Each structure stands twice: as structure tokens, then as C-alpha cells.
Amino acid sequence: MKFFARNVLIFSVMLVMSACSSDTMDNTGGAIVDPDPPGMGGNGDPVSYSAQIQPIFSASCGGSSCHIPGPRNGVSLENYAAVVASAGSQYLSLVVLPGNAAESPLIDKLGGAPQFGQQMPDGGASLSLAQVQLIATWIDEGAQNN
């Protein structure tokens, strides 16, 4: 019985250790990776609107009949003030709800199956999952003008 209990304990410890190590190791030889790198929110530096979010909007949401330089369907992504003041005509609410990315229409429109209309950017390549997550993190952090 003592032998069985010891083996169960060893197996449990090994199981826990293997689960933890897979989350903190990268695929470049086992180097430890910071699970919360700066600039991604959480305990690291907050996401920067000017350095990280506006460049995504400028590259993906501008052009003919888009959200830069002017509004389309009530949404302008030209600058911080325009973004946080935009009220989407389809959603009848602000498109950015600071502190609540899950309920923000902007995140809904960037996802694969928005509640209204089609996925944005219209006629262009979809944003990467990392870009959408970065925008969501910025919103969850309070959508600061930083």
C-alpha cells in the first residue's frame, strides 16, 4: 500500500510539472518565455493606443468608403477621439465600450460572424487573431489614449 501511494504521488507531481512546463516553454530549445510580455496588457505594460492600435486602423481601415478619413455607418477610426466617440448605426451604441471588449461592437465586427453586416475590414484581408486580441486587450484595459 505504501508503494502504491508513493507511486501515485510521484505520478501526480510529474503530471503537474509537465502541464506547467508546456505553458512556459517555447519551441526554440526550451527557453523560458514571459507569459505576459510588455505591451500586451495584464501585469505588463498597457497596450498603447498611439503605438499599437492606431497603426492597425490606419493600415487596415482607410481608403475609399472606409472609416478613414471620415465616418462610415457612424464609425470613424481616424484618431483616438473619433474612435471612442463613434456610434455604429447598426448597433445603435458606441463601438468601443471601455473595459468590455466582449460587448464592444468593434470587436464583434472584427470577428468572423458579426451580429450585423459582414466582417471588417470590408473587401480587405481580415485582421490577424493577434491584432484583434491586441485591440480587445486595449478595450479591456479601459481604452486609454496612451
C-alpha positions, 0 to 999 in steps of 0.5 A, a space after each residue: 500500500 505504501 508503494 502504491 501511494 508513493 507511486 501515485 504521488 510521484 505520478 501526480 507531481 510529474 503530471 503537474 510539472 509537465 502541464 506547467 512546463 508546456 505553458 512556459 516553454 517555447 519551441 526554440 530549445 526550451 527557453 523560458 518565455 514571459 507569459 505576459 510580455 510588455 505591451 500586451 496588457 495584464 501585469 505588463 505594460 498597457 497596450 498603447 493606443 498611439 503605438 499599437 492600435 492606431 497603426 492597425 486602423 490606419 493600415 487596415 481601415 482607410 481608403 475609399 468608403 472606409 472609416 478613414 478619413 471620415 465616418 462610415 455607418 457612424 464609425 470613424 477610426 481616424 484618431 483616438 477621439 473619433 474612435 471612442 466617440 463613434 456610434 455604429 448605426 447598426 448597433 445603435 451604441 458606441 463601438 468601443 465600450 471601455 473595459 468590455 471588449 466582449 460587448 464592444 461592437 468593434 470587436 464583434 465586427 472584427 470577428 468572423 460572424 458579426 451580429 450585423 453586416 459582414 466582417 471588417 475590414 470590408 473587401 480587405 484581408 481580415 485582421 490577424 487573431 493577434 491584432 484583434 486580441 491586441 485591440 480587445 486587450 486595449 478595450 479591456 484595459 479601459 481604452 486609454 489614449 496612451 
